[in-house]
Amino acid sequence: MGFERHMLRADPLAVRHTLQAIEQGPILQAMPADSRDCTLLVLAEVLNNVAEHAYCGQGGPVGVVLRHDRRGLCGRVVDWGAAPPWPDAPPPRAAEPETLPQGGFGWGLIRDLTQNLRLRRRRGCTILSFHMPDNQGAAG
Amino acid sequence: MQLSISDHDTCRIITADEPRLDAAAAIQFKESFRQACAGETPRVVLDLSAVEFLDSSGLGAVVSCLKLLEPPRRLELAGLTQPVARVFRLTRMDTIFTIHPNAAEALAGCGHGV
């Protein structure tokens, strides 16, 4: 059980520092190593998407809420940047590996590692929420 | 991202010396690799055993390193830690690289021990 809230500026260095703080926080420290690694990866992808797309690399506020309850870890990320071009569902996967894509991996990773992934727009902010399954080692 | 280089006849090992290959490190990593890979050894092995965190930007940077080498030179990987191996596996990019358990085994593959 637990609750954590982080506010940061959406840029790559601030994302790194926040992930390091979250990694050392009580919620992630109580998780098995595999689940912790997967949670940090999902948060990295979500936060970097916000920095790159919602704020177009210009920086802007983003909030992270983590809550651990009987069902496992629930994460929520809120930003006040541009609305995503896909309001109802995340975009498709990256190109096939054989084409040597250098990007577009993020959403595939997020979808592979989470459950109940939900993206919605409300009163000028974008809210992404997800659950991390407890048996992450087997899945990932 | 600090990289170290060691040459073994036909093989250059480029070792990533920092624990995070993330969005904040990706651009500088690519530039460091571009300098580190200059030369003519046919094999270039990127040793990632010190990297504990890799995100999709870091993965994209590693793929760009692969594209940077002109045939017949090729990029191989060694020493993927568990979180790094997971990213390669989930994105199926593990299918396009030769991946060695560690740098010593990568060298053993071309007839050199360490």
gemmi code that builds the backbone of each chain (N, CA, C; Angstrom):
import gemmi

chains = {
    "A": [
        ("MET", (0.844, -1.184, 0.000), (0.000, 0.000, 0.000), (0.886, 1.244, 0.000)),
        ("GLY", (0.433, 2.289, -0.674), (1.236, 3.509, -0.671), (0.780, 4.454, -1.761)),
        ("PHE", (1.275, 5.668, -1.685), (0.874, 6.723, -2.618), (2.062, 7.663, -2.786)),
        ("GLU", (2.373, 7.993, -4.017), (3.468, 8.930, -4.280), (3.056, 9.890, -5.369)),
        ("ARG", (3.504, 11.145, -5.263), (3.181, 12.132, -6.278), (4.452, 12.899, -6.631)),
        ("HIS", (4.697, 13.062, -7.916), (5.879, 13.790, -8.379), (5.446, 14.805, -9.422)),
        ("MET", (6.000, 16.007, -9.329), (5.793, 17.001, -10.383), (7.155, 17.314, -10.991)),
        ("LEU", (7.200, 17.415, -12.307), (8.481, 17.715, -12.937), (8.252, 18.519, -14.209)),
        ("ARG", (9.364, 19.068, -14.718), (9.345, 19.688, -16.033), (9.648, 18.575, -17.021)),
        ("ALA", (8.853, 18.510, -18.091), (9.032, 17.411, -19.045), (10.223, 17.687, -19.944)),
        ("ASP", (11.412, 17.295, -19.502), (12.593, 17.293, -20.367), (13.444, 16.088, -19.966)),
        ("PRO", (14.321, 15.621, -20.865), (14.985, 14.334, -20.628), (15.769, 14.240, -19.319)),
        ("LEU", (16.434, 15.308, -18.919), (17.209, 15.221, -17.670), (16.312, 15.178, -16.440)),
        ("ALA", (15.252, 15.995, -16.464), (14.322, 15.973, -15.337), (13.615, 14.623, -15.260)),
        ("VAL", (13.312, 14.032, -16.420), (12.699, 12.692, -16.431), (13.652, 11.696, -15.784)),
        ("ARG", (14.927, 11.762, -16.151), (15.904, 10.840, -15.570), (15.946, 10.993, -14.045)),
        ("HIS", (16.019, 12.237, -13.575), (16.132, 12.458, -12.129), (14.874, 11.990, -11.401)),
        ("THR", (13.717, 12.205, -12.010), (12.477, 11.757, -11.373), (12.418, 10.233, -11.322)),
        ("LEU", (12.837, 9.580, -12.401), (12.831, 8.107, -12.395), (13.774, 7.573, -11.319)),
        ("GLN", (14.916, 8.243, -11.138), (15.844, 7.794, -10.099), (15.231, 7.976, -8.707)),
        ("ALA", (14.480, 9.080, -8.531), (13.814, 9.298, -7.239), (12.717, 8.257, -7.019)),
        ("ILE", (11.955, 7.969, -8.087), (10.878, 6.976, -7.967), (11.465, 5.595, -7.655)),
        ("GLU", (12.597, 5.290, -8.298), (13.228, 3.983, -8.079), (13.600, 3.795, -6.602)),
        ("GLN", (14.038, 4.891, -5.972), (14.449, 4.806, -4.570), (13.281, 4.996, -3.603)),
        ("GLY", (12.101, 5.315, -4.125), (10.940, 5.582, -3.274), (10.359, 4.301, -2.693)),
        ("PRO", (9.514, 4.450, -1.676), (9.001, 3.275, -0.952), (8.170, 2.329, -1.817)),
        ("ILE", (7.420, 2.867, -2.783), (6.538, 1.985, -3.557), (7.366, 1.042, -4.427)),
        ("LEU", (8.328, 1.575, -5.163), (9.114, 0.707, -6.048), (10.086, -0.174, -5.267)),
        ("GLN", (10.579, 0.334, -4.152), (11.488, -0.486, -3.355), (10.782, -1.714, -2.780)),
        ("ALA", (9.458, -1.626, -2.643), (8.706, -2.768, -2.105), (8.363, -3.783, -3.191)),
        ("MET", (8.664, -3.462, -4.457), (8.300, -4.365, -5.562), (9.452, -5.304, -5.896)),
        ("PRO", (9.153, -6.476, -6.477), (10.227, -7.342, -6.987), (11.005, -6.622, -8.095)),
        ("ALA", (12.268, -6.996, -8.279), (13.151, -6.280, -9.206), (12.566, -6.206, -10.615)),
        ("ASP", (12.001, -7.305, -11.122), (11.470, -7.298, -12.491), (10.327, -6.295, -12.635)),
        ("SER", (9.423, -6.281, -11.667), (8.290, -5.354, -11.728), (8.773, -3.920, -11.625)),
        ("ARG", (9.779, -3.722, -10.792), (10.345, -2.370, -10.633), (10.955, -1.896, -11.958)),
        ("ASP", (11.734, -2.756, -12.589), (12.359, -2.398, -13.869), (11.306, -2.068, -14.925)),
        ("CYS", (10.252, -2.891, -14.985), (9.213, -2.671, -15.999), (8.453, -1.379, -15.735)),
        ("THR", (8.191, -1.087, -14.468), (7.486, 0.150, -14.120), (8.320, 1.367, -14.524)),
        ("LEU", (9.623, 1.313, -14.250), (10.499, 2.440, -14.611), (10.570, 2.619, -16.123)),
        ("LEU", (10.562, 1.504, -16.850), (10.600, 1.588, -18.307), (9.308, 2.224, -18.843)),
        ("VAL", (8.164, 1.785, -18.330), (6.885, 2.357, -18.774), (6.847, 3.852, -18.479)),
        ("LEU", (7.240, 4.229, -17.264), (7.218, 5.658, -16.910), (8.178, 6.453, -17.796)),
        ("ALA", (9.336, 5.882, -18.099), (10.288, 6.573, -18.975), (9.660, 6.826, -20.338)),
        ("GLU", (9.007, 5.804, -20.892), (8.407, 5.957, -22.225), (7.278, 6.981, -22.213)),
        ("VAL", (6.442, 6.920, -21.184), (5.314, 7.858, -21.104), (5.833, 9.288, -20.943)),
        ("LEU", (6.776, 9.481, -20.029), (7.271, 10.837, -19.754), (8.054, 11.398, -20.945)),
        ("ASN", (8.817, 10.541, -21.612), (9.554, 11.027, -22.784), (8.592, 11.377, -23.928)),
        ("ASN", (7.503, 10.619, -24.041), (6.478, 10.976, -25.042), (5.898, 12.357, -24.748)),
        ("VAL", (5.621, 12.611, -23.468), (5.069, 13.920, -23.093), (6.059, 15.021, -23.459)),
        ("ALA", (7.341, 14.807, -23.109), (8.363, 15.829, -23.390), (8.475, 16.087, -24.887)),
        ("GLU", (8.464, 15.000, -25.643), (8.748, 15.113, -27.073), (7.532, 15.562, -27.875)),
        ("HIS", (6.353, 15.030, -27.520), (5.175, 15.282, -28.360), (4.205, 16.298, -27.749)),
        ("ALA", (3.820, 16.101, -26.488), (2.843, 17.039, -25.901), (3.447, 18.438, -25.790)),
        ("TYR", (4.741, 18.505, -25.442), (5.390, 19.813, -25.290), (6.415, 20.096, -26.390)),
        ("CYS", (6.513, 19.216, -27.380), (7.397, 19.435, -28.541), (8.815, 19.853, -28.149)),
        ("GLY", (9.338, 19.284, -27.081), (10.709, 19.584, -26.667), (10.882, 20.935, -25.998)),
        ("GLN", (9.780, 21.656, -25.772), (9.875, 22.988, -25.149), (9.764, 22.940, -23.629)),
        ("GLY", (9.498, 21.775, -23.080), (9.332, 21.650, -21.624), (7.949, 22.101, -21.196)),
        ("GLY", (7.507, 21.622, -20.054), (6.193, 21.966, -19.518), (5.924, 21.045, -18.354)),
        ("PRO", (4.924, 21.392, -17.540), (4.711, 20.597, -16.332), (4.070, 19.235, -16.613)),
        ("VAL", (4.474, 18.256, -15.839), (3.854, 16.933, -15.927), (3.839, 16.341, -14.518)),
        ("GLY", (2.748, 15.676, -14.214), (2.594, 15.082, -12.886), (2.509, 13.568, -12.982)),
        ("VAL", (3.085, 12.903, -11.989), (3.035, 11.435, -11.918), (2.438, 11.044, -10.573)),
        ("VAL", (1.439, 10.190, -10.602), (0.881, 9.660, -9.357), (1.012, 8.145, -9.395)),
        ("LEU", (1.570, 7.581, -8.345), (1.686, 6.127, -8.219), (0.912, 5.704, -6.980)),
        ("ARG", (0.133, 4.660, -7.143), (-0.653, 4.163, -6.001), (-0.560, 2.650, -5.986)),
        ("HIS", (-0.226, 2.107, -4.870), (-0.160, 0.650, -4.773), (-1.280, 0.173, -3.877)),
        ("ASP", (-2.134, -0.674, -4.437), (-3.222, -1.213, -3.631), (-3.293, -2.729, -3.829)),
        ("ARG", (-4.392, -3.337, -3.439), (-4.487, -4.802, -3.493), (-4.329, -5.344, -4.907)),
        ("ARG", (-4.694, -4.527, -5.911), (-4.623, -5.007, -7.303), (-3.245, -4.802, -7.914)),
        ("GLY", (-2.362, -4.168, -7.200), (-1.033, -3.910, -7.745), (-0.792, -2.424, -7.899)),
        ("LEU", (0.142, -2.088, -8.770), (0.515, -0.686, -8.932), (-0.325, -0.013, -10.013)),
        ("CYS", (-0.880, 1.145, -9.670), (-1.630, 1.952, -10.631), (-0.863, 3.249, -10.851)),
        ("GLY", (-0.609, 3.601, -12.109), (0.115, 4.837, -12.407), (-0.770, 5.787, -13.198)),
        ("ARG", (-0.556, 7.085, -12.971), (-1.301, 8.093, -13.734), (-0.359, 9.242, -14.055)),
        ("VAL", (-0.344, 9.647, -15.317), (0.539, 10.735, -15.747), (-0.334, 11.810, -16.399)),
        ("VAL", (-0.186, 13.040, -15.918), (-1.025, 14.145, -16.393), (-0.148, 15.244, -16.988)),
        ("ASP", (-0.516, 15.717, -18.187), (0.206, 16.868, -18.744), (-0.783, 17.886, -19.293)),
        ("TRP", (-0.275, 19.096, -19.508), (-1.110, 20.200, -19.978), (-0.650, 20.660, -21.366)),
        ("GLY", (-0.054, 19.742, -22.106), (0.466, 20.067, -23.434), (-0.570, 19.812, -24.510)),
        ("ALA", (-0.063, 19.701, -25.734), (-0.938, 19.487, -26.888), (-1.679, 18.152, -26.762)),
        ("ALA", (-2.903, 18.135, -27.254), (-3.679, 16.894, -27.225), (-3.019, 15.865, -28.137)),
        ("PRO", (-3.006, 14.594, -27.725), (-2.442, 13.578, -28.613), (-3.311, 13.429, -29.864)),
        ("PRO", (-2.695, 13.113, -31.004), (-3.467, 12.984, -32.238), (-4.340, 11.729, -32.238)),
        ("TRP", (-4.189, 10.883, -31.229), (-4.966, 9.647, -31.151), (-5.731, 9.670, -29.831)),
        ("PRO", (-6.876, 10.374, -29.771), (-7.530, 10.581, -28.486), (-8.062, 9.311, -27.847)),
        ("ASP", (-8.336, 8.295, -28.633), (-9.007, 7.126, -28.064), (-8.095, 5.962, -27.774)),
        ("ALA", (-6.992, 5.845, -28.515), (-6.123, 4.682, -28.322), (-4.715, 5.052, -28.752)),
        ("PRO", (-3.724, 4.410, -28.149), (-2.338, 4.686, -28.552), (-2.100, 4.293, -30.008)),
        ("PRO", (-1.096, 4.869, -30.636), (-0.814, 4.609, -32.050), (-0.257, 3.208, -32.286)),
        ("PRO", (-0.151, 2.810, -33.534), (0.299, 1.446, -33.828), (1.766, 1.227, -33.486)),
        ("ARG", (2.182, -0.029, -33.639), (3.544, -0.432, -33.286), (4.594, 0.135, -34.223)),
        ("ALA", (5.852, 0.014, -33.793), (6.978, 0.412, -34.631), (7.042, -0.506, -35.845)),
        ("ALA", (7.831, -0.080, -36.808), (8.035, -0.883, -38.008), (8.695, -2.215, -37.650)),
        ("GLU", (8.689, -3.141, -38.592), (9.311, -4.451, -38.369), (10.807, -4.287, -38.082)),
        ("PRO", (11.366, -5.141, -37.209), (12.783, -5.026, -36.855), (13.708, -5.019, -38.069)),
        ("GLU", (13.348, -5.777, -39.102), (14.217, -5.896, -40.282), (14.445, -4.554, -40.973)),
        ("THR", (13.526, -3.613, -40.782), (13.679, -2.308, -41.424), (14.568, -1.375, -40.604)),
        ("LEU", (15.095, -1.876, -39.487), (15.977, -1.113, -38.598), (15.380, 0.238, -38.193)),
        ("PRO", (14.200, 0.215, -37.587), (13.614, 1.477, -37.133), (14.443, 2.055, -35.990)),
        ("GLN", (14.562, 3.372, -35.949), (15.312, 3.998, -34.850), (14.391, 4.669, -33.847)),
        ("GLY", (13.101, 4.497, -34.040), (12.158, 5.085, -33.098), (10.812, 4.393, -33.224)),
        ("GLY", (9.834, 4.892, -32.468), (8.495, 4.313, -32.535), (8.317, 3.076, -31.677)),
        ("PHE", (9.290, 2.827, -30.794), (9.199, 1.635, -29.932), (8.368, 1.889, -28.675)),
        ("GLY", (8.241, 3.152, -28.312), (7.733, 3.494, -26.984), (6.348, 2.949, -26.681)),
        ("TRP", (5.395, 3.205, -27.569), (4.021, 2.774, -27.288), (3.894, 1.258, -27.255)),
        ("GLY", (4.665, 0.564, -28.094), (4.635, -0.901, -28.068), (5.072, -1.430, -26.706)),
        ("LEU", (6.144, -0.832, -26.165), (6.626, -1.246, -24.840), (5.579, -0.954, -23.774)),
        ("ILE", (4.988, 0.237, -23.861), (3.976, 0.604, -22.857), (2.823, -0.399, -22.897)),
        ("ARG", (2.377, -0.713, -24.114), (1.235, -1.636, -24.230), (1.592, -3.048, -23.789)),
        ("ASP", (2.821, -3.486, -24.102), (3.221, -4.839, -23.725), (3.292, -5.017, -22.212)),
        ("LEU", (3.670, -3.960, -21.520), (4.006, -4.104, -20.095), (2.884, -3.694, -19.153)),
        ("THR", (1.820, -3.073, -19.688), (0.770, -2.570, -18.788), (-0.552, -3.298, -19.019)),
        ("GLN", (-1.476, -3.052, -18.087), (-2.865, -3.473, -18.266), (-3.738, -2.236, -18.073)),
        ("ASN", (-4.965, -2.310, -18.586), (-5.940, -1.223, -18.412), (-5.373, 0.129, -18.841)),
        ("LEU", (-4.615, 0.127, -19.915), (-4.027, 1.375, -20.407), (-5.141, 2.284, -20.924)),
        ("ARG", (-5.168, 3.500, -20.432), (-6.252, 4.407, -20.804), (-5.697, 5.808, -21.020)),
        ("LEU", (-6.095, 6.421, -22.119), (-5.628, 7.764, -22.446), (-6.856, 8.618, -22.662)),
        ("ARG", (-6.973, 9.717, -21.918), (-8.143, 10.569, -22.134), (-7.770, 12.038, -21.976)),
        ("ARG", (-8.592, 12.866, -22.546), (-8.363, 14.305, -22.546), (-9.489, 14.939, -21.742)),
        ("ARG", (-9.110, 15.769, -20.783), (-10.156, 16.385, -19.957), (-9.739, 17.783, -19.541)),
        ("ARG", (-10.561, 18.754, -19.828), (-10.330, 20.155, -19.425), (-8.905, 20.627, -19.702)),
        ("GLY", (-8.461, 20.372, -20.922), (-7.151, 20.893, -21.324), (-5.966, 20.072, -20.866)),
        ("CYS", (-6.210, 18.961, -20.185), (-5.063, 18.129, -19.838), (-5.252, 16.718, -20.377)),
        ("THR", (-4.131, 16.051, -20.571), (-4.137, 14.668, -21.049), (-3.809, 13.768, -19.860)),
        ("ILE", (-4.614, 12.748, -19.669), (-4.417, 11.846, -18.525), (-4.207, 10.438, -19.065)),
        ("LEU", (-3.062, 9.874, -18.741), (-2.787, 8.493, -19.126), (-2.723, 7.671, -17.853)),
        ("SER", (-3.465, 6.576, -17.818), (-3.429, 5.734, -16.618), (-3.218, 4.278, -17.018)),
        ("PHE", (-2.637, 3.524, -16.106), (-2.311, 2.116, -16.388), (-2.134, 1.351, -15.092)),
        ("HIS", (-2.215, 0.042, -15.199), (-1.843, -0.851, -14.099), (-0.616, -1.641, -14.510)),
        ("MET", (0.217, -1.974, -13.537), (1.331, -2.884, -13.781), (0.940, -4.240, -13.211)),
        ("PRO", (0.904, -5.281, -14.053), (0.553, -6.607, -13.529), (1.597, -7.081, -12.520)),
        ("ASP", (1.159, -7.905, -11.551), (2.084, -8.343, -10.497), (3.092, -9.382, -10.970)),
        ("ASN", (2.693, -10.207, -11.966), (3.596, -11.279, -12.411), (4.460, -10.815, -13.575)),
        ("GLN", (5.133, -9.678, -13.374), (5.874, -9.056, -14.462), (7.019, -9.924, -14.977)),
        ("GLY", (7.647, -10.668, -14.061), (8.794, -11.480, -14.474), (8.421, -12.460, -15.570)),
        ("ALA", (7.241, -13.063, -15.431), (6.798, -14.029, -16.431), (6.458, -13.340, -17.750)),
        ("ALA", (5.852, -12.140, -17.642), (5.404, -11.449, -18.859), (6.562, -10.805, -19.604)),
        ("GLY", (7.487, -10.217, -18.858), (8.485, -9.416, -19.546), (9.844, -10.060, -19.578)),
    ],
    "B": [
        ("MET", (27.759, 10.135, -22.545), (28.085, 8.720, -22.276), (29.563, 8.475, -22.551)),
        ("GLN", (30.268, 8.065, -21.522), (31.688, 7.729, -21.629), (31.839, 6.331, -22.236)),
        ("LEU", (32.682, 6.201, -23.268), (32.932, 4.894, -23.876), (34.420, 4.568, -23.771)),
        ("SER", (34.769, 3.302, -23.542), (36.178, 2.884, -23.616), (36.361, 1.924, -24.780)),
        ("ILE", (37.580, 1.928, -25.296), (37.865, 1.141, -26.494), (38.997, 0.171, -26.198)),
        ("SER", (38.855, -1.080, -26.645), (40.013, -1.979, -26.640), (40.025, -2.769, -27.947)),
        ("ASP", (41.209, -2.851, -28.546), (41.337, -3.525, -29.842), (41.980, -4.891, -29.683)),
        ("HIS", (41.443, -5.875, -30.364), (41.938, -7.255, -30.324), (41.995, -7.762, -31.759)),
        ("ASP", (43.077, -7.461, -32.455), (43.230, -7.863, -33.863), (42.026, -7.461, -34.712)),
        ("THR", (41.144, -8.430, -34.978), (40.050, -8.157, -35.911), (38.821, -7.575, -35.224)),
        ("CYS", (38.916, -7.372, -33.932), (37.717, -7.010, -33.178), (37.976, -5.806, -32.275)),
        ("ARG", (37.125, -4.819, -32.358), (37.188, -3.688, -31.419), (36.031, -3.815, -30.434)),
        ("ILE", (36.384, -3.724, -29.156), (35.329, -3.734, -28.136), (35.129, -2.316, -27.638)),
        ("ILE", (33.917, -1.834, -27.759), (33.562, -0.502, -27.267), (32.652, -0.705, -26.052)),
        ("THR", (33.119, -0.230, -24.914), (32.387, -0.476, -23.671), (31.702, 0.801, -23.199)),
        ("ALA", (30.396, 0.693, -22.947), (29.651, 1.813, -22.372), (29.933, 1.835, -20.879)),
        ("ASP", (30.418, 2.971, -20.380), (30.881, 3.019, -18.996), (29.878, 3.612, -18.018)),
        ("GLU", (28.689, 3.955, -18.500), (27.721, 4.599, -17.603), (26.442, 3.767, -17.535)),
        ("PRO", (25.718, 3.890, -16.405), (24.601, 2.967, -16.176), (23.303, 3.283, -16.909)),
        ("ARG", (23.189, 4.483, -17.512), (21.913, 4.810, -18.156), (22.128, 5.215, -19.610)),
        ("LEU", (21.454, 4.483, -20.500), (21.417, 4.866, -21.913), (19.960, 5.237, -22.192)),
        ("ASP", (19.635, 6.489, -21.855), (18.240, 6.946, -21.900), (18.109, 8.154, -22.826)),
        ("ALA", (16.927, 8.762, -22.819), (16.677, 9.889, -23.726), (17.658, 11.033, -23.487)),
        ("ALA", (18.111, 11.174, -22.237), (19.045, 12.263, -21.930), (20.458, 11.952, -22.423)),
        ("ALA", (20.743, 10.687, -22.676), (22.101, 10.285, -23.059), (22.219, 9.923, -24.529)),
        ("ALA", (21.094, 9.714, -25.206), (21.113, 9.064, -26.525), (21.915, 9.838, -27.573)),
        ("ILE", (21.722, 11.140, -27.653), (22.386, 11.903, -28.723), (23.895, 11.905, -28.523)),
        ("GLN", (24.314, 12.129, -27.278), (25.752, 12.161, -27.006), (26.373, 10.767, -27.176)),
        ("PHE", (25.587, 9.727, -26.825), (26.075, 8.361, -27.028), (26.361, 8.112, -28.510)),
        ("LYS", (25.446, 8.530, -29.368), (25.637, 8.319, -30.813), (26.917, 9.005, -31.292)),
        ("GLU", (27.133, 10.228, -30.817), (28.317, 10.975, -31.234), (29.587, 10.298, -30.702)),
        ("SER", (29.561, 9.863, -29.445), (30.729, 9.170, -28.877), (31.004, 7.890, -29.651)),
        ("PHE", (29.944, 7.175, -30.003), (30.139, 5.917, -30.733), (30.724, 6.192, -32.116)),
        ("ARG", (30.244, 7.237, -32.756), (30.741, 7.571, -34.094), (32.265, 7.736, -34.072)),
        ("GLN", (32.754, 8.395, -33.013), (34.204, 8.579, -32.896), (34.892, 7.267, -32.516)),
        ("ALA", (34.265, 6.510, -31.614), (34.906, 5.295, -31.093), (35.015, 4.202, -32.153)),
        ("CYS", (34.104, 4.189, -33.121), (34.104, 3.089, -34.079), (35.004, 3.368, -35.280)),
        ("ALA", (35.565, 4.585, -35.355), (36.416, 4.914, -36.510), (37.573, 3.931, -36.587)),
        ("GLY", (37.796, 3.357, -37.733), (38.845, 2.349, -37.884), (38.398, 1.314, -38.879)),
        ("GLU", (39.129, 0.199, -38.898), (38.821, -0.796, -39.920), (38.623, -2.201, -39.396)),
        ("THR", (38.593, -2.385, -38.069), (38.365, -3.755, -37.584), (37.038, -4.262, -38.139)),
        ("PRO", (37.024, -5.481, -38.677), (35.784, -5.983, -39.272), (34.651, -6.129, -38.252)),
        ("ARG", (35.049, -6.481, -37.009), (34.003, -6.660, -35.997), (34.056, -5.530, -34.981)),
        ("VAL", (32.905, -5.043, -34.622), (32.799, -4.051, -33.553), (31.780, -4.597, -32.551)),
        ("VAL", (32.237, -4.759, -31.309), (31.349, -5.292, -30.268), (31.060, -4.175, -29.266)),
        ("LEU", (29.780, -3.899, -29.069), (29.380, -2.906, -28.070), (29.046, -3.649, -26.780)),
        ("ASP", (29.873, -3.426, -25.749), (29.691, -4.092, -24.457), (28.792, -3.224, -23.576)),
        ("LEU", (27.583, -3.727, -23.300), (26.599, -2.947, -22.539), (26.443, -3.456, -21.108)),
        ("SER", (27.449, -4.200, -20.622), (27.268, -4.840, -19.310), (27.162, -3.848, -18.154)),
        ("ALA", (27.606, -2.601, -18.360), (27.482, -1.609, -17.276), (26.152, -0.865, -17.338)),
        ("VAL", (25.385, -1.090, -18.406), (24.138, -0.335, -18.591), (22.988, -1.061, -17.891)),
        ("GLU", (22.398, -0.385, -16.935), (21.308, -0.985, -16.158), (19.945, -0.476, -16.603)),
        ("PHE", (19.944, 0.602, -17.372), (18.659, 1.139, -17.825), (18.782, 1.611, -19.271)),
        ("LEU", (17.891, 1.110, -20.107), (17.857, 1.501, -21.510), (16.392, 1.752, -21.862)),
        ("ASP", (16.091, 2.913, -22.427), (14.711, 3.159, -22.873), (14.670, 3.127, -24.404)),
        ("SER", (13.512, 3.475, -24.982), (13.394, 3.331, -26.439), (14.308, 4.314, -27.171)),
        ("SER", (14.621, 5.450, -26.553), (15.576, 6.376, -27.182), (16.963, 5.757, -27.215)),
        ("GLY", (17.327, 5.081, -26.123), (18.619, 4.386, -26.078), (18.672, 3.261, -27.088)),
        ("LEU", (17.562, 2.542, -27.219), (17.498, 1.469, -28.210), (17.669, 2.034, -29.620)),
        ("GLY", (16.971, 3.135, -29.900), (17.102, 3.769, -31.206), (18.540, 4.188, -31.484)),
        ("ALA", (19.231, 4.644, -30.430), (20.627, 5.058, -30.595), (21.504, 3.857, -30.933)),
        ("VAL", (21.248, 2.706, -30.311), (22.034, 1.504, -30.614), (21.773, 1.058, -32.062)),
        ("VAL", (20.519, 1.152, -32.490), (20.204, 0.796, -33.885), (20.919, 1.740, -34.850)),
        ("SER", (20.989, 3.013, -34.483), (21.680, 3.965, -35.369), (23.170, 3.638, -35.452)),
        ("CYS", (23.748, 3.089, -34.368), (25.155, 2.666, -34.400), (25.337, 1.523, -35.403)),
        ("LEU", (24.364, 0.619, -35.409), (24.414, -0.491, -36.363), (24.439, 0.037, -37.800)),
        ("LYS", (23.619, 1.061, -38.055), (23.523, 1.614, -39.412), (24.764, 2.417, -39.792)),
        ("LEU", (25.468, 2.887, -38.768), (26.625, 3.741, -39.005), (27.790, 2.971, -39.620)),
        ("LEU", (27.913, 1.689, -39.283), (29.042, 0.888, -39.758), (28.797, 0.463, -41.197)),
        ("GLU", (29.806, 0.642, -42.009), (29.633, 0.255, -43.410), (30.098, -1.175, -43.601)),
        ("PRO", (29.309, -2.001, -44.303), (29.705, -3.383, -44.555), (31.074, -3.419, -45.210)),
        ("PRO", (31.946, -4.411, -44.925), (31.603, -5.621, -44.176), (31.710, -5.472, -42.663)),
        ("ARG", (31.983, -4.278, -42.152), (32.019, -4.132, -40.698), (30.613, -4.342, -40.141)),
        ("ARG", (30.551, -4.991, -38.987), (29.226, -5.166, -38.413), (29.268, -4.972, -36.910)),
        ("LEU", (28.146, -4.578, -36.362), (28.052, -4.321, -34.927), (27.429, -5.524, -34.229)),
        ("GLU", (28.104, -5.984, -33.173), (27.552, -7.040, -32.322), (27.409, -6.468, -30.921)),
        ("LEU", (26.592, -7.120, -30.120), (26.366, -6.649, -28.756), (26.835, -7.692, -27.762)),
        ("ALA", (27.225, -7.243, -26.574), (27.637, -8.173, -25.522), (27.188, -7.661, -24.168)),
        ("GLY", (26.910, -8.619, -23.265), (26.696, -8.287, -21.857), (25.416, -7.537, -21.561)),
        ("LEU", (24.308, -7.918, -22.212), (23.052, -7.224, -21.918), (22.573, -7.604, -20.519)),
        ("THR", (22.377, -6.618, -19.659), (21.788, -6.895, -18.351), (20.305, -7.204, -18.559)),
        ("GLN", (19.679, -7.721, -17.523), (18.296, -8.173, -17.680), (17.339, -7.064, -18.144)),
        ("PRO", (17.395, -5.855, -17.549), (16.464, -4.811, -18.026), (16.737, -4.401, -19.477)),
        ("VAL", (17.982, -4.436, -19.879), (18.330, -4.066, -21.255), (17.882, -5.161, -22.223)),
        ("ALA", (18.143, -6.413, -21.854), (17.728, -7.543, -22.701), (16.213, -7.542, -22.889)),
        ("ARG", (15.476, -7.135, -21.855), (14.008, -7.117, -21.953), (13.549, -6.168, -23.057)),
        ("VAL", (14.169, -4.994, -23.149), (13.769, -4.011, -24.170), (14.042, -4.565, -25.570)),
        ("PHE", (15.196, -5.209, -25.734), (15.510, -5.813, -27.036), (14.514, -6.920, -27.375)),
        ("ARG", (14.162, -7.711, -26.367), (13.263, -8.845, -26.620), (11.855, -8.354, -26.972)),
        ("LEU", (11.334, -7.422, -26.183), (9.954, -6.969, -26.396), (9.783, -6.268, -27.743)),
        ("THR", (10.820, -5.572, -28.183), (10.729, -4.865, -29.468), (11.179, -5.760, -30.631)),
        ("ARG", (11.618, -6.961, -30.291), (12.126, -7.949, -31.251), (13.402, -7.456, -31.946)),
        ("MET", (14.049, -6.457, -31.420), (15.304, -6.007, -32.012), (16.437, -6.973, -31.662)),
        ("ASP", (16.173, -7.925, -30.765), (17.183, -8.968, -30.502), (17.381, -9.861, -31.727)),
        ("THR", (16.429, -9.802, -32.671), (16.541, -10.669, -33.847), (17.504, -10.117, -34.901)),
        ("ILE", (17.880, -8.848, -34.779), (18.732, -8.273, -35.828), (20.185, -8.095, -35.395)),
        ("PHE", (20.470, -8.372, -34.101), (21.850, -8.264, -33.615), (22.374, -9.646, -33.234)),
        ("THR", (23.684, -9.860, -33.441), (24.352, -10.978, -32.786), (24.630, -10.525, -31.359)),
        ("ILE", (24.151, -11.291, -30.393), (24.288, -10.885, -28.988), (25.084, -11.942, -28.223)),
        ("HIS", (26.207, -11.535, -27.637), (27.064, -12.432, -26.868), (26.791, -12.245, -25.376)),
        ("PRO", (26.954, -13.323, -24.588), (26.710, -13.195, -23.141), (27.620, -12.147, -22.497)),
        ("ASN", (28.870, -12.068, -22.951), (29.786, -11.058, -22.408), (30.905, -10.827, -23.424)),
        ("ALA", (31.770, -9.839, -23.126), (32.808, -9.447, -24.082), (33.810, -10.590, -24.292)),
        ("ALA", (34.114, -11.341, -23.224), (35.090, -12.445, -23.349), (34.592, -13.467, -24.370)),
        ("GLU", (33.311, -13.795, -24.310), (32.772, -14.779, -25.262), (32.690, -14.205, -26.666)),
        ("ALA", (32.470, -12.915, -26.757), (32.470, -12.278, -28.079), (33.854, -12.432, -28.715)),
        ("LEU", (34.896, -12.252, -27.901), (36.261, -12.390, -28.410), (36.583, -13.845, -28.718)),
        ("ALA", (36.117, -14.748, -27.869), (36.358, -16.176, -28.100), (35.793, -16.570, -29.472)),
        ("GLY", (34.739, -15.889, -29.874), (34.118, -16.167, -31.174), (35.040, -15.906, -32.337)),
        ("CYS", (36.070, -15.030, -32.149), (36.997, -14.823, -33.251), (38.381, -15.358, -32.884)),
        ("GLY", (38.407, -16.294, -31.929), (39.644, -17.015, -31.655), (40.574, -16.336, -30.660)),
        ("HIS", (40.072, -15.363, -29.916), (40.907, -14.689, -28.931), (40.300, -14.831, -27.540)),
        ("GLY", (41.129, -15.201, -26.596), (40.668, -15.162, -25.210), (40.991, -13.798, -24.638)),
        ("VAL", (40.716, -13.594, -23.367), (41.120, -12.331, -22.739), (41.939, -12.628, -21.496)),
    ],
}
model = gemmi.Model(1)
for chain_id, residues in chains.items():
    chain = gemmi.Chain(chain_id)
    for i, (resn, *xyz) in enumerate(residues, 1):
        res = gemmi.Residue()
        res.name, res.seqid = resn, gemmi.SeqId(i, " ")
        for name, pos in zip(("N", "CA", "C"), xyz):
            atom = gemmi.Atom()
            atom.name, atom.element = name, gemmi.Element(name[0])
            atom.pos, atom.b_iso = gemmi.Position(*pos), 0.0
            res.add_atom(atom)
        chain.add_residue(res)
    model.add_chain(chain)
structure = gemmi.Structure()
structure.add_model(model)
structure.setup_entities()
